[in-house]
């Protein structure tokens, strides 16, 4: 507990005036279940992140009432959707109230003529698309955490989609949303007032401001989303290479080819191939001489996917690729969501299997800088591994971000033996995270393309990346959240206030 009892009791009493008893959770199990995210954190320090209570609102009005109560009592409040983010956005750093939006999961409207839908932000993309499929439609926001991440979390993190090269990412797919400000006021965010307009030049473009703030500027409660025809055909060829350089050249050529149905490409380096071959049961065995892989994926109507596929196959062959066949290609692409929660173990340097949790560091890197970043990131993890068995290098992915291949979500996956993550090892990891972020900035990239960068280590360099823009963030935070109640302690935004983040 971080709130004094003489404050907590009146807070709970006030909440029970606006919510039913079953919507106000104070039991230890309810609070611990909402205390952390998949990203490893020292086990002996888990208690630092336990909220004082959790609430389960069912409407925008109830969220607004909860926020007003928090504001009145100066109590921290942290929004939580699927809890799948890897940069601690849903983790309470100072106790307080966790607002769990999972009961706000209704589909309010499917507008077939304007091709939009309006949903509560507690719905997952999987459940939404199961309903949309009856109408031949799809909401193509496709993260690795697709089955369990929720629309609200995608807004709060400005999420990245595996098929964004064709359909765009969360910021492109969300037309508008209702948003509860830290004062409890409710505003509608989007282009134009109607909620279904995709382009407006009236006033400031506030939609991006209220996406990706990691819960520091309020809570999205109801969103209107773009819909697309459900693809008639999918083609996801996997290509094998005997070396990274050839695979790197190939993935760039595929991304730059301008094929209209191209939805994305992924480059696996040799560390990633070795890890999958060693420890991932979902991975389909491949010839021993395979050292790097490229997967491309196309979505669309059958006739256009077939034509686009022929072009990509020709480009891949020109770069020395070996097509791995339909079974491996279709199986591995279909397993893309499974790997989000699969890793539960790793290996020591001696090969002993031990329980490990998965952490990934991601950055936005231009294509031309991928090889240099890859070398430097692996060197950082190799240095950790020389000093301790707590860390294991699980390899790197690089995903196309847009249709032209200008930049890539560049990710290194690290296994962490969380039970052995003592204070010394945690300090080593935080320094490594800072070094990884510094490499991204040195090569003209951004610290994060997907998960955000508000975790200890990389967050230290956010002011360096944003320059004067970070000062504007502080100004906005202070103006919209004068009591610093909304997810305090994140993104170094306490600097907008006085000592200890107190207004």
MOHU-V950811 format. One record per residue. SS is DSSP state (H for helix, E for strand, - for the rest). D_LAST is the distance of its C-alpha to the last C-alpha in Angstrom with 2 decimals. Layout:
ss: {SS,SS}
d_last: {D_LAST,D_LAST}
This chain:
ss: {-,-,-,-,H,H,H,H,H,H,H,H,H,H,H,H,H,H,-,-,H,H,H,E,E,-,-,H,H,H,H,H,-,-,-,-,-,-,-,-,-,-,H,H,H,H,H,H,H,-,-,-,E,E,E,-,-,-,-,H,H,H,H,H,H,H,H,H,H,H,H,H,H,-,-,-,E,E,E,E,-,-,-,-,-,-,-,-,-,-,-,-,-,-,-,-,E,E,E,E,-,-,-,-,-,-,E,E,E,E,E,-,-,-,-,E,E,E,E,E,-,-,-,E,H,H,H,H,H,H,H,H,H,H,H,-,E,E,-,-,-,-,-,-,-,-,-,-,-,E,H,H,H,H,H,H,H,-,-,-,-,-,-,H,H,H,H,-,-,H,H,H,H,E,E,E,E,E,E,E,-,-,-,-,-,E,E,E,E,E,E,-,-,-,-,-,E,-,-,-,-,-,-,-,-,-,-,-,-,-,-,-,-,-,-,-,-,-,E,E,E,E,E,E,E,E,-,E,E,-,-,-,E,E,E,-,-,E,E,E,E,-,-,H,H,H,H,H,H,H,H,H,H,H,H,H,-,-,-,-,-,E,E,E,E,E,E,E,-,H,H,H,H,H,H,H,H,H,H,-,-,-,-,-,-,-,-,-,-,-,-,E,E,E,E,E,E,E,E,E,-,H,H,H,H,H,H,H,H,H,H,H,H,H,H,H,H,H,-,-,-,E,E,-,-,H,H,H,H,H,H,H,H,H,-,-,-,-,H,H,H,H,-,-,E,E,E,-,-,-,-,-,E,E,E,-,E,E,E,E,E,E,E,E,E,E,H,H,H,H,H,H,H,H,H,H,H,H,H,H,H,H,H,H,H,H,H,-,-,-,E,E,E,E,E,E,E,E,E,E,-,-,-,-,-,-,E,E,E,E,E,E,E,E,E,E,-,H,H,H,-,-,H,H,H,H,H,H,H,H,H,H,H,H,H,H,H,H,H,H,H,H,-,-,-,E,-,-,-,-,-,-,-,-,-,-,-,H,H,H,H,H,H,H,H,H,-,H,H,H,H,H,H,H,H,H,H,H,H,H,-,-,-,-,-,E,-,-,-,-,-,-,H,H,H,H,-,-,H,H,H,-,-}
d_last: {21.63,18.03,17.10,18.67,21.81,20.93,18.08,20.05,23.15,21.78,20.02,23.45,25.21,23.15,23.80,27.48,27.69,27.04,28.51,31.78,31.97,33.05,29.85,27.58,28.26,27.47,30.44,30.12,32.15,30.08,26.86,28.51,30.12,26.78,25.30,26.58,28.23,31.58,30.25,31.26,28.90,30.18,31.68,30.84,27.09,27.17,25.76,22.36,22.02,23.20,21.19,21.32,23.15,24.28,25.19,27.96,27.48,30.53,29.40,26.74,26.42,25.79,23.08,21.37,21.75,20.30,17.15,16.85,17.31,14.65,12.18,13.60,13.40,10.02,12.50,12.73,15.48,17.87,20.81,24.15,27.40,30.28,28.22,30.50,28.02,28.36,25.01,23.02,21.28,22.36,21.55,18.75,17.16,15.24,17.58,16.74,18.86,21.10,22.41,25.94,27.57,31.12,32.56,31.68,34.67,37.01,38.88,38.54,40.94,43.22,44.32,47.50,48.30,45.01,44.62,41.11,39.67,36.64,35.19,32.50,30.22,31.32,34.76,36.04,38.06,41.07,41.21,40.62,43.39,45.77,45.65,45.75,48.83,50.84,50.38,51.10,47.51,44.76,41.02,41.24,37.87,39.24,36.96,38.44,36.49,38.18,39.34,36.06,33.12,31.98,31.48,27.78,27.22,29.26,27.00,23.78,25.39,27.63,30.53,33.76,37.20,40.37,42.40,39.99,42.62,44.41,41.94,38.59,35.43,32.87,31.32,34.88,35.93,33.11,33.90,31.00,28.73,26.78,23.07,20.45,17.14,13.80,14.08,17.60,19.47,22.50,23.78,26.88,26.62,29.79,32.47,33.65,33.02,35.84,34.36,37.49,37.53,37.39,37.10,35.69,34.91,33.11,29.66,27.22,27.99,24.89,26.53,25.88,22.17,21.91,24.19,23.46,19.66,20.15,18.32,14.96,15.60,17.40,20.83,24.28,26.69,29.96,31.48,34.61,36.39,39.32,42.52,45.51,49.09,49.42,51.15,54.87,55.23,53.29,54.53,52.69,55.00,54.23,55.79,56.61,56.85,58.18,55.54,51.96,52.93,55.20,52.65,50.02,52.48,53.38,49.90,49.20,52.50,51.84,48.45,49.92,53.00,51.62,52.88,51.45,51.15,49.42,46.29,45.33,46.65,45.59,46.70,47.07,47.66,50.05,47.45,46.42,50.07,50.84,47.98,48.97,52.60,51.75,49.23,48.75,51.29,50.38,51.55,55.11,57.26,58.35,60.89,60.18,60.34,57.32,54.59,52.27,51.81,50.84,50.22,50.24,49.82,51.11,50.61,52.59,56.00,58.84,60.79,57.91,56.53,60.04,60.47,57.06,57.76,61.04,59.36,56.73,59.50,61.48,58.58,57.86,61.55,61.63,58.94,60.91,59.14,60.86,60.07,59.43,60.90,59.76,59.20,56.82,55.03,54.49,53.62,51.00,49.26,49.33,47.65,44.64,42.34,43.80,42.55,38.87,39.33,42.66,41.82,41.71,43.72,44.54,46.93,46.94,48.78,51.88,51.65,50.61,48.72,45.42,42.54,40.04,37.08,36.63,33.95,34.20,32.67,33.07,32.88,34.18,37.17,39.88,43.33,44.78,42.28,42.68,45.37,43.53,40.26,42.33,44.06,40.95,39.02,42.01,42.35,38.80,39.56,43.03,41.58,39.46,42.55,44.66,42.43,41.88,43.08,39.60,39.45,41.98,42.32,42.85,43.44,42.11,42.14,41.76,41.44,42.10,39.14,40.91,44.52,45.30,44.24,42.12,39.47,39.31,36.85,37.78,37.15,38.10,38.29,37.90,39.09,37.06,38.54,35.41,37.02,37.69,34.29,33.55,30.91,33.33,34.14,30.54,29.81,32.91,31.76,28.30,30.12,32.63,30.01,28.62,32.23,33.01,30.15,31.36,34.84,33.70,32.02,35.05,37.27,35.33,33.81,30.46,28.89,29.15,31.36,30.75,28.33,25.26,23.94,20.75,22.56,22.58,25.07,25.37,21.66,21.84,24.08,22.26,20.97,24.64,25.95,23.78,23.58,21.95,21.41,18.62,16.83,17.45,15.97,12.61,13.01,14.04,11.35,8.58,11.18,12.40,9.56,6.78,5.77,6.71,9.75,12.49,14.11,11.27,12.83,15.31,16.56,14.46,11.72,9.05,10.18,8.42,5.08,5.63,8.24,8.90,6.44,3.82,0.00}
